[in-house]
């Protein structure tokens, strides 16, 4: 049941009326690609009962978005297959559509929209989705409502975005109990929603069967058709839940001490859930719930919160330091990025959002001699002088992910080895969004911009090129970590690569 306390998550996308004569309530999935733990779905169910109309859940995949490739298309289609199965099991009416060269979104969407009384969609604040929501609002004859299901706390409950985690953290802690109590439904129920059997299905819907994915991929245009899916990297909610279960048993007990260690995938202690969060296949709320309940020695409840640690990055959520460390990453640092976009939705954020000290530092050192300067193509092909940087770049290209610590080093070095800060930003944005499964996300930009000094403080001594921006080096990484197993793993990937970059 949708709580009135969660109405703060709902905002109007236009000023159109509710069309009483419409055939159904329409929930258009654009970001939260799941049938549970989803405030957008909860509110859609509430409206269907309120207006006594059937609920139709429509999910779409655009084929030719920026940085699109078979890598991302397959991940999305595998997700649709899981969602179709979940919707059928729960009794929801679910219409998935995948755009191909044969049938475009513009061919099917108008007919679906014109029969709706109200359209509800996901309020995702980044990439092309904010502009897309505006266009939907303009072409609709009925009311459009956008629902925030991005995090455990409603983003509208914050008065502004924040430049530092230490400023956001106490405010998040203050909101946590109420947000946790009013989480979305684990098992949404379509009971008492009017029957949809008489509704006419649109033509050309995707079957939701995994055996049909290869034929669809062949019919989909993309910006990078040579960028194939990563072998063994599966999209969809089932895989996300499988990884969550694995993390709770094998990663979380060691998280605070070992999460930054570069290792082969079978030995890493990070969650690997970022792509599934980005595509909405798994929810922050269900991860938080599972993590808080994972310690057999603690019967967790909101009373367990230690308010003497309010605003601190440890000790607040749980007596277990591993749980605290993970939740601070999942909540504080993730919401920092989402708030940056939510308060001013946009396709991207750029160097203009940097703090003044970082802008001044970059400008002061703009003309510094660079020891090395590489082109975007040289970065992309991982042919720099630095074997550790090259390994991180190859991991990104060949696996669609990059180890947490090395991702920061990777970004810092591109700034050092580019002709200007602006060129470095363009290269970082393009490489990350083109190859990373979790790219094109608010946290992609907070991660990239952190490398330029965002959300950080000045560091000393002042250095060439970076000035007072935090410095990282491959030499220090090699001293801090045992990198041999990681580098051997990357070499093994390089040997079996099908990508033209590494042939």
C-alpha positions, -999 to 999 in steps of 0.1 A, spaced: 0 0 0 13 34 -9 18 56 22 8 92 22 42 99 37 56 90 2 36 116 -16 67 137 -13 82 114 -40 55 124 -65 57 155 -87 37 167 -117 52 164 -151 26 186 -167 -6 206 -159 -30 183 -179 -61 169 -164 -69 133 -154 -89 119 -183 -119 101 -166 -127 85 -200 -94 68 -204 -92 31 -205 -64 25 -180 -38 39 -157 -4 36 -174 29 31 -156 57 37 -181 89 20 -168 119 41 -179 143 35 -151 130 12 -123 130 -20 -143 115 -42 -116 82 -54 -102 89 -50 -65 105 -24 -42 93 3 -66 75 34 -54 64 42 -90 46 9 -92 31 13 -57 17 47 -66 4 33 -99 -15 6 -80 -29 32 -57 -42 53 -86 -57 23 -104 -77 14 -73 -86 50 -67 -100 56 -102 -112 20 -106 -94 14 -138 -71 -13 -150 -33 -8 -147 -11 -13 -177 27 -15 -171 46 -5 -203 83 -8 -206 104 4 -235 139 1 -248 152 28 -271 177 13 -296 198 43 -306 205 63 -275 239 79 -270 266 53 -263 242 25 -272 257 -9 -281 248 -46 -281 265 -47 -247 238 -26 -231 210 -37 -253 214 -74 -243 216 -64 -206 183 -45 -209 166 -73 -228 176 -99 -203 161 -76 -176 128 -74 -195 127 -112 -196 129 -113 -158 104 -85 -154 79 -103 -178 82 -134 -157 77 -115 -124 47 -96 -138 30 -127 -150 36 -145 -117 21 -115 -97 -8 -110 -121 1 -76 -136 -6 -65 -172 28 -59 -187 36 -47 -222 73 -46 -231 84 -30 -264 119 -31 -278 126 -6 -306 141 -21 -338 148 -10 -373 114 -26 -382 93 -9 -355 101 24 -338 88 38 -305 70 66 -324 50 39 -341 36 24 -309 38 49 -281 11 75 -293 -15 47 -294 -7 36 -259 -6 71 -244 -39 83 -259 -59 57 -241 -45 65 -206 -63 84 -179 -30 92 -161 6 83 -170 31 76 -142 68 72 -149 101 71 -131 117 103 -120 153 96 -130 172 129 -131 201 121 -155 210 112 -191 183 117 -217 154 108 -193 147 143 -179 143 157 -214 123 126 -224 99 132 -195 94 168 -206 85 156 -241 60 131 -227 44 157 -206 40 180 -237 25 154 -260 1 139 -235 -36 148 -232 -37 136 -197 -18 142 -165 18 130 -162 32 121 -127 68 114 -120 78 93 -90 112 92 -73 122 56 -64 159 64 -67 170 59 -31 158 51 4 152 87 13 129 109 -9 152 133 -28 126 161 -25 130 160 13 163 177 9 163 215 5 193 215 -19 222 194 -31 254 193 -12 291 198 -21 305 174 6 295 141 20 301 153 55 274 179 51 248 155 36 255 127 60 238 141 92 208 151 71 205 116 56 208 101 91 180 124 104 157 111 76 167 75 77 142 60 102 111 75 85 123 65 51 131 30 62 97 25 78 80 38 46 99 17 21 82 5 -11 64 -28 -12 84 -60 -14 55 -79 -30 31 -54 -47 -4 -69 -51 -27 -62 -80 -58 -75 -61 -88 -51 -64 -75 -35 -95 -101 -38 -123 -96 -66 -148 -76 -57 -179 -86 -87 -200 -107 -66 -224 -78 -43 -232 -64 -47 -267 -27 -53 -267 -5 -33 -291 12 -50 -319 49 -58 -320 54 -63 -283 86 -81 -272 79 -117 -262 99 -115 -230 116 -148 -239 154 -150 -237 156 -172 -268 143 -142 -288 170 -118 -277 196 -127 -304 172 -120 -332 162 -86 -316 199 -76 -312 204 -81 -349 175 -58 -357 186 -30 -333 207 0 -345 233 13 -320 261 38 -319 288 11 -313 276 -21 -330 311 -37 -326 309 -34 -288 295 -69 -279 281 -81 -246 306 -94 -221 306 -131 -219 291 -143 -186 278 -108 -177 240 -113 -174 214 -86 -170 182 -88 -151 168 -89 -116 176 -126 -110 213 -120 -116 212 -89 -94 196 -108 -65 221 -137 -70 250 -112 -67 234 -96 -36 232 -130 -19 268 -138 -28 279 -104 -15 262 -109 18 280 -141 24 314 -136 8 320 -98 4 302 -79 32 320 -97 61 353 -82 48 341 -50 32 355 -23 53 391 -36 51 392 -52 17 368 -35 -7 395 -14 -23 419 -43 -31 423 -49 -69 416 -86 -74 402 -110 -99 364 -111 -98 361 -143 -78 381 -127 -50 368 -91 -48 348 -80 -18 328 -52 -34 291 -59 -43 292 -58 -81 256 -44 -79 262 -10 -95 250 -20 -130 218 -35 -116 212 -4 -95 218 18 -125 193 -1 -147 168 -3 -119 168 -41 -117 174 -40 -80 165 -14 -54 186 5 -28 158 -2 -3 160 -40 -7 198 -39 -5 196 -18 27 170 -42 42 191 -73 33 224 -58 46 209 -46 79 195 -81 85 226 -100 75 244 -101 108 232 -132 127 244 -116 160 222 -86 158 184 -86 156 183 -52 138 155 -27 141 155 11 139 162 12 176 196 -3 168 207 30 152 234 47 173 225 84 172 256 94 191 273 87 157 250 110 138 269 126 109 298 102 112 308 78 84 310 49 109 289 36 138 255 50 130 237 22 112 249 -9 128 275 -22 154 292 -41 125 318 -19 109 315 -37 75 278 -29 74 284 7 83 311 11 57 290 -4 29 258 16 38 278 49 39 289 42 3 255 30 -9 235 59 8 257 89 15 279 89 -16 253 77 -39 227 102 -28 253 130 -31 253 123 -69 215 118 -72 208 151 -54 232 169 -76 210 160 -106 176 159 -89 177 195 -79 186 205 -115 179 175 -138 201 174 -169 218 152 -194 252 157 -177 272 178 -152 305 192 -162 335 211 -148 313 242 -141 300 225 -109 335 222 -94 342 242 -62 360 275 -67 393 263 -53 394 234 -78 386 257 -107 413 281 -97 438 252 -92 431 238 -127 433 272 -143 465 282 -125 481 250 -138 465 249 -173 498 258 -190 520 233 -170 541 210 -190 527 175 -191 552 147 -188 530 127 -212 501 136 -234 479 110 -250 450 112 -275 416 97 -267 424 69 -291 456 60 -273 438 60 -240 410 39 -254 435 13 -267 454 13 -234 488 21 -249 502 45 -223 535 41 -206 518 29 -174 510 -9 -172 487 -5 -142 467 23 -159 466 1 -190 453 -28 -170 425 -7 -155 415 6 -190 415 -30 -204 393 -41 -175 368 -14 -183 367 -22 -220 367 -60 -217 345 -65 -187 323 -34 -186 335 -26 -151 366 -12 -134 378 -19 -99 369 8 -73 403 21 -63 417 18 -98 387 37 -112 399 68 -92 435 63 -103 424 58 -139 405 92 -138 433 111 -122 459 100 -147 437 110 -177 437 145 -162 475 145 -159 480 132 -194 455 152 -214 461 186 -230 435 204 -209 410 197 -181 381 200 -206 397 174 -229 402 151 -199 366 154 -189 354 146 -224 376 116 -226 365 103 -191 329 108 -199 331 91 -233 351 61 -222 331 55 -190 297 58 -207 307 38 -237 321 8 -219 308 7 -183 276 -11 -176 269 14 -148 278 44 -169 254 73 -179 244 77 -142 245 105 -116 273 86 -99 292 84 -131 295 121 -129 303 124 -92 330 98 -97 345 116 -127 342 151 -112 357 139 -79 389 133 -98 388 170 -106 383 180 -70 345 179 -66 333 168 -31 369 170 -19 392 195 -3 425 211 -14 455 188 -9 492 198 -4 519 200 -16 508 217 -47 518 197 -78 522 204 -115 490 200 -136 467 190 -107 477 218 -84 459 213 -51 437 185 -64 442 151 -47 471 132 -63 472 95 -69 499 74 -85 505 39 -99 536 36 -78 517 42 -46 490 17 -57 516 -9 -64 530 -4 -28 496 -4 -12 482 -35 -29 494 -69 -41 486 -63 -78 502 -94 -94 469 -115 -93 449 -86 -107 474 -79 -135 475 -117 -144 438 -117 -146 438 -87 -170 464 -104 -192 442 -135 -194 413 -113 -206 435 -96 -231 444 -129 -246 408 -139 -254 395 -104 -265 373 -102 -295 374 -64 -296 393 -48 -325 409 -24 -300 431 -52 -286 440 -71 -318 
